[in-house]
Amino acid sequence: MGEIRSHGNHHEDDDDTDNNNHLPKKLKLSSSFITQSQIQHEFAHHQLGVARINNGSFGSTPGSIIAAQKRWQLKFLQQPDDFFFNQLPTQILRSRILIKDLINAEDVSEVSIVDNATTAAAIVLQHVGWAFAEGRFNKGDVVVMLHCAFQAVKKSIEAYVTRAGGSVIVVHLPFPVNSDEEIISEFRLGLAKGKSNGRKVRLAIIDHITSMPSVIIPVRELVAICREEGVNQVFVDAAHAVGSIPVDVKDIGADFYVSNLHKWFFCPPSVAVLYCRKSSLSSDLHHPVVSHEYGNGLAIESAWIGTRDYSSQLLVPEVIDFINRFEGGIHGIMKKNHDAVIEMGKMLAKSWGTNLGTPPEMCPSMAMVGLPSSLGVFSDVDAFNLRNHLRDQFSVEVPIHYQPLKNAEAGPMDELCCGFITGYARISHQVYNTIDDYLKFRDAVNKLLQDGFNCRMLVSK
C-alpha cells in the first residue's frame, strides 16, 4: 500500500481491471530510499534560519518538483497551440487517473482537478444555490456546517445559499476535545435543530480535518448519520487530508469530497481534487468560470477555464515519483509526520506545563499545543499579534489559535501559572522539519515568559 503506481497514457473509459494488469508496484531496495541530506537539499530553497512549522497553511514543494514545473511552463511558452490542443488534455487526464487510485474513487469521471478547496466549495454551493433559486429546495431549508469551517466556505454559503433562501445551522464543536463521541453528539444535535419545524437538511458540510483548531473529524460516522437522517447531500471539506491521513472516498461515502494537493502532497500551489460521486445530479455540476467546455461534464469544464498556467495540475506523476523515494511511500510519510508531530507537541507541552488539545489519534500531521496562560492570548487579535511577534523577533512561523472559555471557571489550566489555557499553537511536521525547529519555538516562548511578556504589549500591524 505504500507505493502509488505510475500510469502510462490512458483513455477516460479504460477498464480498471486492464489498468491494474499494466501497473505493477515499483520495487525499491532500502539503499535507494531518499536520505536526510537529500531531503534537506530538496527544500534548500526555504528561507534559512526560519523555524517553518506551519506546513498546514501553504504546504511545501520539493526542488525537483519546482524544476519539473518549470519544464512544463516552458513547454507552453515554446509552442502554446500544440501544448493546449495536444498535450494539456492528455496530461490532465493522466493526473486524474492517478488521483482516482490515490483516493479510491470508483471511476475517473468522478475526479475533477480544480485550483483549491475554495473553488470546489463554490462549485458545490453554486449547485445547491440553484436548487433553492429554482424551487427544488424550499425557502428556509437548511445547510448544516461546523463552526470551524474555513472562512471561504462560510462566505460561499452566504454568496450562493443564504441569498437564495436557504438557512444555515452551525454546529459548535468542543475544543479541547477528548473523543469522537463528543463530536458525534454535537453533530446529531445540529441535525435535529436543522430538521425542526418541518424543515429539511439539504446539505451537510463536514471537515475531515478542521483547520483551526486542528482535529481529525470522524467523517465516516458523520456521513452515515446524515444518510440515516435523510440529508440530501454531504460535502466533505478535506483541504488538509491527502498526504496527511489515508483517504478512501468510497468508504467515506460522501457526495462531494475535496482535498488540496499543495498542502500535504508536495504539489506546487495551487491544485486540488474534487470528487463528485456519480449520480443523476452529476450533469448539474458546473465550474463557476464558464468556457466553451460548458456542458461537457465538470471534469472537462475544470480542465479548461481559459488561458492560464496549468502546470501544477500536470505534476501529479512527478510528485508520486518523489513520494515513492521514501520508505513506505505516502503511508510511510504520513506515519512519520504524525509520530513526529505528537513527539514534538508533547515536548513543548512538557516544557510549558500545558497539554495537547486532542488525543494523539485525533491529530493528523498537525497538533494543537497549549500555550502558557501568562502570555495573555485573550482574543483573535492577541493570537494574530503573537504569531507576528514570533515571526518578526524569533523567526518562528507557527499559527496561534485563541480558544475562548465556555464560562469563566471552566477549561484546562497550565502548571506554571495556574491559569486557564486560552492560546494554542498549531504545529505541523513535514519531512523537511528537524527537532531544531521545535526547540527554537520552545526557547522563544520560554524567553517571552522569562521577560514577563504579555500580548497586551503588542500593537496590531
N, C-alpha and C positions, 0 to 999 in steps of 0.2 A: 504493500500500500504506500510505501514511502516515495516510490518513484512515480512521476507523472509521465505518461508516454508521449513521445513526439509523433506527430502525424505528417503524412505527406499531403499531396493535393487531394481534395475530396469534393464531391458534389453534395448539395444540401439534402438530397434524397438518398444518400448512401445508406445501405443497411448496416445496422450496428454490429451484427454478427460478423459480416465481412470485414468491417473496420478492425475488429478485435483480432482477426486472423493475421492482420498485417502489422500489428502493433505490439511486438514483444517488448517486455521491460528491458531497459538498458542495465547491464551488469557492471558493477564497479568493484575494483579492488580497493581495499581500505587505504592503500598507499596513494590512491588517486584522489581522495577527498581533499577539499579545499583546506588550506592551513590557516592558522590565525594571522600570519603575516600577509597572506594573500587576501584575506578578508579586509584587513586594515588598508591594503593597497586599493581595493575596490571602492573604499569610501574615503580615500585620501583627499577628495575634494571638499569634504566637510570642513568648516571653519576651525582652525586649530585653536585649542585652548578652551573650547566651549563644551561643557558637560551637556550633551544633547540627549536628554532622557524624556523626549516628547515625540517619539516616533508616531504616536497616535494621531497627531494633528495633520501632518502633511506627508508622512511616510519618508521613504529614502530610496534612492536609485543607485545601484552599483555603477561604477565607472564603465564596465564593459557594456552595460545596457545603454548608458548615455552615448557611448560610441556607436552602438548599433542604431540608436535613434537618429543620430546624425547621418548615418548612411542612408536610412530611409528618406530623411528630409532632402538629401542631395539627389536621390533618385527622382523625386518630384521636381526639383528645380532644374534638373538636367533635361527632362522631357515630360512636361506636365500632362500632355494629352495621352501619351502612352501609359503613364502612371495611373491616371484617373480612370481611363477606359479599360485597360487591360490588366493592370496589376492590383489596384486597390480592392475591387470586389473579391477577387480570389484570396487575397491575403487576409481580409477581414473575416471571410468565411473560415479560413484556416484557424484564426484565433477563436472564433465562436465554437468550432468543433472541439478544440482543446478545453475551453471553458465548460462546455457541456459535460465532459468527462470529469472535470475538476469538481463540479457541484452536483454531479449525478442527476442531471436533467434527463428526461425521457427522450427528447428529440431536439435537434439543433434549432428547429424553428421556434422553440421556446426561449431561445437565448438571443438577447439583443445587447449590443455594446453601445453604451452612452457615455457622456462625459463624466458624470459623477452621480452620487446618490440624490443630489438636489434635482438634477434633470429627471431622474427616474420618478421622484416624488411628483414632479409636475405632470408627467405622463399619466400616472395612476390617478391623481386627484383631478386632473382635467377630465378624465373618463368618468369619474364619479360626479363631478360638477355638471357635466352634460346630462347625466341621468336625472338630477334634480331639475335642471332647467327645462328638460323635455317632458317632465311629468311622470317619468318611470319610477322615481322615488317621490314620496310625499314631502311637502314642506314640513320641516320640523323633525324629519327622520334624522338619524344620529350617525356621526363618526366618533368612534372611541379611540383615544390616544393616551399614551403615557405622558406624564407631566414633564419628564426629562427628555422628550423628543427633541431632535435637532431644531434649532430656531427656523431654519429654512423650510422644514416640513410644516411647522406651525403657520408660517406665512403663506405657504402654498394652500393650506386648508382655508385660510382667510381669503385668498385670492380666488380660489376655484369653488369651494364648497359653501362657506357661510353666505357669500354674496348671492348664491343660487338658491338659498333657502334651507340649507342643511344646518343642523345643530351639532355642537361638539361637547362631548363628555370627556373630562380629563381625569385620568386615574393617577392618583398620587402614590408613588411607590415609597416604601420605607427606606431610609438610609440613616445610619448604618443598617445593614441587613444581614441576617444570620442563616436564612434558609430560603429555598424556592417556595415553600409553603406560604411564607409571608407575602410574596409577590402574587401568587395564585389567588390568595384570599382577597387581596385588594382589587385584583382584576375582575374577579367574579362580582364584587360589589359595584364596580364601574359598569359592567354589562347590565346588571339588574337596574341600575339607575337609567341607563340608556333606553331600556325597554319599558320604562314606566309610562303610564298614561297612554298606552296603546301604540307607542312609537316603535319603529323597527331600527335595529342597528344595521346600517348598510355597509359600513366598512370599519374594520378594526386595524389600527396601525400599531405594530408591536416592534420595538427594538430588539435585535438579537444581542447586541452589546450596547448598553447605554454609554453615551459619550462622557457625560459629566453629571453625576459621578459614574465611574466605570463599573458596570456589573453585567455579568452574563445572565440573561433572562431565560427562564425555562420556556423557550419559544414553542417547542413541540407541544408541550402541555397546554399552553395558552391557545394555540391554533385549534387543538382538539376541543377545548371548551367553547371556542367560537362556533365550531361545527355543531356541537350539542345545543347551543343556544340560538341557532338559526341566523347567525350573522352572514350576510350575503357574501362578502369578500374580505380577505385578510391580506394585508400588505406588511411584509417584514422588512423593516429598515435595518439592514445589517452592514452599515457602512464600514465597520471595523472588522468584519468577520473573516473573509477569505484571506488565508495566510496566518490568521491568528488562532482560529479554532476550526475543527472539522465542520464542513458544510455538506449536507445531503438534502437537497430541496424536495426530493420525493418523500423522504422520511418526515420532514418538517410539515409538508402538506399545505403550505400557503398558496394563495393565488398569485401573489407577486412577491418577489424577493430581490433585493438589490444589495450589492456589495461593491465598494470601491476596490480597485486593484492597485491603486497607487499608495495605499496606506501600509498594508502588511504583505503585499505580494510583489514588491520591488519594481512595479511598472512606474515609468515617469508620469507625472500628472499631465492631464487628468484622464482617467479611464475607469469605467465601472461596468459591471454586468447587471443587466436587468432580466430576471427570469419571470416569464409570464406563462403560467400553466395553461395548456391547451384547453379551450372551452368554446362555447358558442359565442362568447363575447370577445374572443381574440381579435376579430376583424375590426372591432370598435376602438381599439387602442391605437393612438397616433402620437407621433413625435410633435411637440409644440412648435418646432421650426418646420414649416411646410415647404417641401421641394417637389420636383416633378415625380418623385417616387411615392407621393401620397397615394394610399390605397393599395400598395403592394405588400403590406404587412409591416408591422413595427420594426422587425429586424432590418428589413431593406430600407425603410424610411430612415432609420437611425444611422445606417451606413453611408448616407449621403445627405448632408444638411448644408450643402454649398461648399464653395472653395475655402479650405481651411487646412490646418496641419492635422492629419490623421495618424501621424507616426506612432503615437503612444498606443493606439489600438492594434497596431501590427506587431507589437513586440512580445506578445504572449509566448510564442515558441522560444525566443531567445531567453526570456525570463525563466521559463521552465528548465532550459538547459543550465542556467545559473543555479537554480534551486537544487537541481539534481547533482550538483558538485558537493552538496552537504550530505553527510552520513544520515540516512533515514529520509532524505528528501524533505518535502514540505512538512511531513509529520515529525521528523526529527527536529526541524527548526522550531515548530510550534512548541514541542515539549521543552526544548532548551530555553526558549524565551519565557515560557510560563514558569518553569522551575527557577530561573534566574531572577525574574521579577519578584517572585514570592520571597526568595532568599534575601534580596536587596531590601525589599519592603520591611521584612522583619528586622533586618539590621538597623534600618533607620528608625523604626518604631521603638526598638530597644534603646537606642541612643537618646531619644527624645522623651521616653516614658509614655508613649502613646500606643496605638494599635492600628491594625488594618481595618478598613471599613467593611470588608466582606471576608468570609472564609476563603481559603485558597481555591477551592473548587469553583467559586463564583468569579474568579479573576481570569481574564484572558491573558494577553501579553502585557497587560497594564494592571496596576494595583493602586488603590487609594490608601495613602498613609496619613494618619492623623498628625497634625502639627501642634506643637506646644501652645496651650491656651494663652500664654503671656504675649504671644505675637499679636494678639488682638485682631483676628480676622472676623469681623462682625458684620460684613456686608459684601456684596459682589464687587463694590468699588475697592474695598480693602484687598480682596483676593487679586483683583487686576493689578493694583498698585504693587503688591508684594511680588507678584510674578515679574513685573517690570524691574523692580529693585534687584531681584535675584539675577536677572539677565544683565542689567547695567553695571552692577557693582561686583558680581561674583562669577559672571559668565556661566550661569546655570540656566538652562532652558527647561522649564517644567511648569505645567498649568497648575493653578491653585483654585480650589473649589470652596465656596462658602456654603456651609450646611446649617441653616437656622435650626434652633432647638424647637421641639414641638411645644414645650412650655418652659417656663423659666427654671424649672427644677428637674429637668429630665435630660439625659444624654450621657455619653461616655465622658470620663474625666481623665486628665493626664496625671501621671505620677509625680512630675517635677513641680508643677504649680498648683495642683489640686483644683484646676478649673475645668469647665466644660469645653470639650473639643468642638470647635465650630469651623476649623480650617483643615482642609485635606489637600495633599499634593497627589496628583495623578502621575505616577512614574510609569514609564514604558521601558521595555527591553527589546532591542533588536540585535541582530548578530554582530553589529559593529560596536556595541557597548562593552565597556570594561568596568571592573569594580571601581576604578579611579573616578569614573563619572559620578557614582553614587557617594563615594567618600567626599568628593568635592561638595556635593549638595549637603551631606551631613555636616561637614565642617562649616559651611556657610550659615546654616541655621544655628549651629552652636555658637558661632561668632555673634550673630544677632542677639542671641539670648545673653551672652556674656556682656554685650554692650548695653543691655537694657532696652533693646529696640521694641517699638510698638508701631503698628500700622498707622496710628494717628500722626506719626511723624512724617508720613509721606504725603506729597501733594500730587493730585491726579495730573497726568500729562494732558 
